[in-house]
Amino acid sequence: MIYSAIIPIDGRIRRITFEAADEEDARLLAAKCGAGIEGPAAQPGVLPATPGTPEPLAYDAQTACKLLGGVSYTTLWRWVARGELDRVSGTRHVLITRKSLERKCRVTEKPWSPRS
């Protein structure tokens, strides 16, 4: 089955698709690459977003956690409280700005290496 995941690359948030046997296998593969899994791709072999579609200016809390490699809600709120992530004010739902997520990815990004 084809799955989609989101991963920070060069300080930018990218969406990837990959093949895995099942959801558990997909989660393991995504974790090894430092990606947050979104779930099964909309259509096998097709990216969920159409090329040329503008990226959202902000993401909900659940998506922000995935974009940051699967961090917990507690960690996300801690970063918001410290000012490390920017929250869109005046909205009914919590939205985290894409720019602050990309900034956080640049600051914390480390090269991937397999664990021994």
Residue frames relative to the residue before (quaternion, step in Angstrom):
aa qw qx qy qz dx dy dz
M 1.0000 0.0000 0.0000 0.0000 0.00 0.00 0.00
I 0.4018 -0.7088 0.5328 0.2287 3.58 -1.12 0.68
Y 0.1006 -0.7909 0.6032 0.0203 3.59 -0.90 1.01
S 0.2543 -0.7372 0.5972 0.1878 3.54 -1.23 0.40
A 0.0518 -0.7793 0.6245 -0.0028 3.53 -1.19 0.69
I 0.3017 -0.7249 0.5880 0.1945 3.54 -1.29 0.32
I 0.0180 -0.8123 0.5789 -0.0685 3.54 -0.93 0.96
P 0.3833 -0.6991 0.5412 0.2675 3.61 -1.04 0.70
I 0.0364 0.7764 -0.6267 0.0557 3.58 -0.83 1.03
D 0.8401 -0.0507 -0.0169 0.5397 3.57 -0.71 1.10
G 0.7150 -0.4729 0.2552 0.4471 3.56 0.96 0.88
R 0.6530 0.4555 -0.3167 0.5155 3.61 1.26 0.12
I 0.4295 -0.6866 0.5254 0.2608 3.54 -1.15 0.59
R 0.0597 -0.8101 0.5831 -0.0161 3.57 -0.73 1.13
R 0.2954 -0.7172 0.6009 0.1929 3.57 -1.21 0.55
I 0.0730 -0.7895 0.6092 0.0130 3.56 -0.92 0.97
T 0.1924 -0.7337 0.6304 0.1654 3.57 -1.27 0.35
F 0.0360 0.7924 -0.6063 0.0569 3.55 -1.10 0.72
E 0.4592 -0.6753 0.5110 0.2684 3.53 -1.28 0.40
A 0.0576 0.7755 -0.6265 0.0538 3.55 -1.04 0.84
A 0.6109 -0.5858 0.3977 0.3542 3.56 -1.20 0.58
D 0.7794 -0.1080 0.1007 0.6088 3.58 0.99 -0.87
E 0.7359 -0.4327 0.2742 0.4427 3.59 -1.28 0.07
E 0.6201 0.5368 -0.3491 0.4533 3.62 1.01 -0.72
D 0.6464 0.5072 -0.3027 0.4829 3.58 0.98 -0.89
A 0.6416 0.5238 -0.3199 0.4601 3.59 0.99 -0.82
R 0.6509 0.5134 -0.3176 0.4604 3.60 0.96 -0.83
L 0.6509 0.5120 -0.3143 0.4641 3.58 1.00 -0.83
L 0.6628 0.5000 -0.3046 0.4668 3.58 0.92 -0.89
A 0.6539 0.5089 -0.3125 0.4645 3.59 0.93 -0.87
A 0.6546 0.5192 -0.3152 0.4500 3.60 0.93 -0.86
K 0.6373 0.5360 -0.3271 0.4468 3.60 1.01 -0.78
C 0.7212 0.4128 -0.2296 0.5067 3.58 1.13 -0.67
G 0.4903 -0.6689 0.4295 0.3572 3.59 1.25 -0.08
A 0.4900 0.6572 -0.4254 0.3834 3.56 1.19 0.55
G 0.3447 -0.6890 0.5914 0.2381 3.53 -1.30 0.38
I 0.3582 -0.7628 0.4968 0.2075 3.58 -0.62 1.10
E 0.3143 -0.7337 0.5758 0.1773 3.55 -1.07 0.84
G 0.5952 -0.5299 0.3839 0.4664 3.57 1.02 -0.78
P 0.7631 -0.3181 0.2449 0.5065 3.58 -1.22 -0.30
A 0.4999 -0.6452 0.4837 0.3158 3.57 -1.01 0.81
A 0.6510 -0.5429 0.3628 0.3871 3.56 -1.15 0.67
Q 0.7694 -0.0343 0.0469 0.6362 3.57 0.95 -0.94
P 0.5675 -0.6150 0.4074 0.3658 3.60 -0.85 0.84
G 0.8476 0.1608 -0.1414 0.4855 3.55 -0.86 1.04
V 0.6766 0.4436 -0.2965 0.5075 3.60 1.24 0.03
L 0.4575 -0.6785 0.4997 0.2839 3.56 -0.88 0.92
P 0.5397 -0.6414 0.4278 0.3381 3.61 -0.96 0.75
A 0.7368 0.3454 -0.2195 0.5382 3.62 1.02 -0.71
T 0.4495 -0.6776 0.5167 0.2681 3.55 -1.03 0.81
P 0.5112 -0.6396 0.4601 0.3434 3.63 -0.84 0.86
G 0.7591 0.3358 -0.2720 0.4868 3.55 -0.98 0.87
T 0.5284 0.6011 -0.4194 0.4285 3.58 1.27 -0.16
P 0.4484 -0.6984 0.4737 0.2947 3.62 -0.76 0.93
E 0.4914 -0.6444 0.4986 0.3077 3.54 -1.12 0.72
P 0.5610 -0.5944 0.4369 0.3757 3.61 -1.09 0.58
L 0.4874 -0.6581 0.4899 0.2989 3.57 -1.16 0.58
A 0.7911 0.0708 -0.0375 0.6064 3.59 1.23 -0.42
Y 0.2473 -0.7621 0.5864 0.1189 3.54 -1.27 0.57
D 0.5215 -0.6063 0.4846 0.3544 3.56 -1.18 0.55
A 0.7161 -0.4791 0.2981 0.4108 3.58 -1.28 0.38
Q 0.6506 0.5255 -0.3248 0.4416 3.60 0.91 -0.87
T 0.6816 0.4694 -0.2858 0.4831 3.59 0.90 -0.91
A 0.6172 0.5449 -0.3438 0.4516 3.60 1.02 -0.77
C 0.6327 0.5237 -0.3302 0.4652 3.60 0.99 -0.80
K 0.6558 0.5032 -0.3046 0.4733 3.60 0.98 -0.85
L 0.6583 0.5228 -0.3094 0.4445 3.57 0.93 -0.90
L 0.7049 0.4352 -0.2494 0.5015 3.55 1.13 -0.64
G 0.6738 -0.5438 0.2814 0.4136 3.57 1.17 0.58
G 0.6726 -0.5163 0.3021 0.4357 3.58 1.16 0.44
V 0.2628 0.7658 -0.5457 0.2161 3.61 1.06 0.63
S 0.5597 -0.6096 0.4434 0.3443 3.56 -1.21 0.45
Y 0.6449 -0.4987 0.4021 0.4168 3.55 -1.31 0.30
T 0.6116 0.5640 -0.3480 0.4320 3.59 1.03 -0.78
T 0.6630 0.4902 -0.2987 0.4806 3.58 0.94 -0.89
L 0.6276 0.5346 -0.3340 0.4568 3.58 0.96 -0.84
W 0.6898 0.4685 -0.2883 0.4707 3.62 0.83 -0.97
R 0.6040 0.5495 -0.3570 0.4537 3.61 1.06 -0.69
W 0.6743 0.4874 -0.2932 0.4710 3.59 0.93 -0.88
V 0.6194 0.5217 -0.3413 0.4772 3.60 1.08 -0.71
A 0.6686 0.5093 -0.2975 0.4529 3.60 0.91 -0.95
R 0.6903 0.4668 -0.2709 0.4818 3.61 1.05 -0.74
G 0.5014 -0.6602 0.4234 0.3653 3.59 1.24 -0.27
E 0.4425 0.6963 -0.4540 0.3365 3.59 1.25 0.24
L 0.7447 0.1898 -0.1377 0.6248 3.58 1.28 -0.43
D 0.3451 -0.7441 0.5399 0.1889 3.57 -1.05 0.80
R 0.2321 -0.7598 0.5981 0.1060 3.53 -1.00 0.94
V 0.4262 -0.6716 0.5388 0.2774 3.57 -1.02 0.80
S 0.2457 -0.7864 0.5499 0.1377 3.57 -0.64 1.08
G 0.7553 0.4054 -0.2827 0.4305 3.53 -1.27 0.37
T 0.6137 0.5034 -0.3727 0.4807 3.58 1.19 0.36
R 0.5693 -0.6134 0.4288 0.3402 3.53 -1.15 0.59
H 0.7433 0.3199 -0.1804 0.5591 3.57 1.11 -0.71
V 0.5296 -0.6047 0.4848 0.3448 3.54 -1.24 0.46
L 0.0128 0.7796 -0.6245 0.0463 3.56 -0.78 1.09
I 0.2156 -0.7628 0.6013 0.1002 3.55 -0.94 0.97
T 0.4608 -0.7153 0.4476 0.2751 3.59 -0.76 1.00
R 0.5615 -0.6071 0.4514 0.3353 3.55 -1.12 0.74
K 0.6376 0.5426 -0.3405 0.4280 3.60 0.94 -0.83
S 0.6772 0.4730 -0.3106 0.4703 3.61 0.92 -0.80
L 0.6154 0.5277 -0.3487 0.4704 3.61 1.09 -0.62
E 0.6579 0.4930 -0.3087 0.4784 3.59 0.96 -0.85
R 0.6234 0.5285 -0.3357 0.4685 3.59 1.04 -0.77
K 0.6620 0.4989 -0.3029 0.4703 3.60 0.92 -0.88
C 0.6350 0.5247 -0.3294 0.4614 3.61 1.02 -0.74
R 0.6464 0.5142 -0.3226 0.4623 3.60 0.98 -0.79
V 0.6790 0.5060 -0.2914 0.4449 3.57 0.94 -0.87
T 0.7980 0.3291 -0.1561 0.4801 3.59 0.87 -0.94
E 0.4657 0.7055 -0.4446 0.2962 3.59 1.23 -0.14
K 0.0250 -0.7739 0.6324 -0.0228 3.56 -0.92 1.02
P 0.5500 -0.6037 0.4364 0.3777 3.60 -1.03 0.63
W 0.4551 -0.6809 0.5017 0.2786 3.55 -1.04 0.80
S 0.0803 0.7624 -0.6411 0.0357 3.54 -1.08 0.77
P 0.5128 -0.6532 0.4491 0.3298 3.59 -0.96 0.79
R 0.4456 -0.6699 0.5211 0.2850 3.55 -1.11 0.71
S 0.3796 -0.7325 0.5220 0.2163 3.54 -1.01 0.80
